[in-house]
Amino acid sequence: MATFSTSSNRPYHIVIFGATGFTGQFVVEEVARTVSEGPKGNLKWAVAGRSKDKLDKVLEQAAEALGKPELQSEVDVIVADVGEPDSLAAMCKQAVIVLNCVGPYRFFGEPVVKACVENGAHCIDISGEPKFLESMQLNYQDKAAEKGVYIVGSSGFDSIPADMGVIYTRDQFKGTLTAVESFLTASSGPEGGCIHDGTWQSAIYGFADSDKLRSLRKKFGHKSLPVVGARIKRRGALFFSNEIQQYAIPFMGSDPSVVKRTQRYLHEELQESPVQYGAYAGVGCISNIFKLLFAGIMFWFFVKFSFGRNLLMKFPEFFSFGFFSKEGPTRKQMEGSSFRFAFFGEGYTEGTEPTEAKPNAKIRTLVQGPEAGYVATPIAMVQAAITMLNESNSLPKTGGVYTPGATFAKTTLIDRLNKHGIQFSVL
């Protein structure tokens, strides 16, 4: 099995690949904050990317932002490029865990996964792209298991809050939890907020490839998961949610597919009762609905054609009403932003046999935290790595390509997240 310890040949617990990217720079800062949480209180780490000069600059910026001038001399720099397999292999041979921040993953993710599997490094990414995530499971599950390597995707805001939120809700429920619905809401401060257009690009390609995702899923040959208890009712494309007292739509990200993969693993490998899941996002008031409808119509039209996709990528602010931008949010905007995931679960009390009759117990839980994309995501990603390093005996018995929930269901990841500002609670 691949190691979870450093050695003279593998000197780094963590290597951040793509450290100079928009998200990567904040992952660098988060790792720098948490070095005392590494094995034996000491985390050995390095940064990696295509340009040594830019990597040096990122360390300089982190040193200034955190008041830690020693970062510039103590953190090593590794030059590696997705387009140069030998450089990826050399990087992976030096790392226990590679934190891969290079997206869109559909274009740049597989070479990193391949290099990690072949060279004995575990890999954590923050992809929200179902086609990439599921194709990595299809293509590398057996190879990763054979090597004892853990490949864990979607370990940022997509999809740790949702995936671990369902597991937390199940663990807090006294009985058999059969269904959960989550409602995401986000808020920003007086400075407003936005998302870097790297996420926008991933969404464009994801919707364009939706047919390919359906054909990919057929290759798994999965049987349908059993429905325990009453079947969850699916909501409409736009509805008023009494749960969060605002209009809501189905959540368009990777959370539903990630949670379903986790529930399949827990059912098939650990013989646990699967939980049905529905994911929704609040859109607020009527004016927001009109913006959403207009943007959605334009998006669906343009994403079908190559010239349309080029326009969407060239003018993200225009087509998203400022929600996405090429510059990304400022630090002030991030400081004023936050998210809330409200989970509404139902099931059957202890001693009651789940049937098709109406569930007789409910639970409500909450996962909340700071700005989702560039504060909560680095926290989630880094704590996932810290948990793997410190609790390897609580991970799945064999290596493989896993979801966060499958990887961390039996660990203290939720407790670690609670201590770092992503808080799980029962209401």
Secondary structure, 3 states (H helix, E strand, C coil): CCCCCCCCCCCEEEEEECCCCHHHHHHHHHHHHCHHHCHHHCCCEEEEECCHHHHHHHHHHHHHHHCCCCHHHHCEEEECCCCCHHHHHHHHHCEEEEEECCCCHHHHCHHHHHHHHHHCCEEEECCCCHHHHHHHHHHHHHHHHHHCCEEECCCECCEHHHHHHHHHHHHHCCEEEEEEEEEEEEECECCECCEEHHHHHHHHHHHHCHHHHHHHHHCCCCCCCCCCCCCCCCCCCCEEECCCCEEEEECCCCHHHHHHHHHHHHHHHHCCCCCEEEEEEEEECHHHHHHHHHHHHHHHHHCCCHHHHHHHHHCHHHHCCCCEECCCCCHHHHHCCEEEEEEEEEEEECCCCCCCCCCCEEEEEEEEEECHHHHHHHHHHHHHHHHHHHCHHHCCCCCEEECHHHHHCCCCHHHHHHHCCCEEEEC
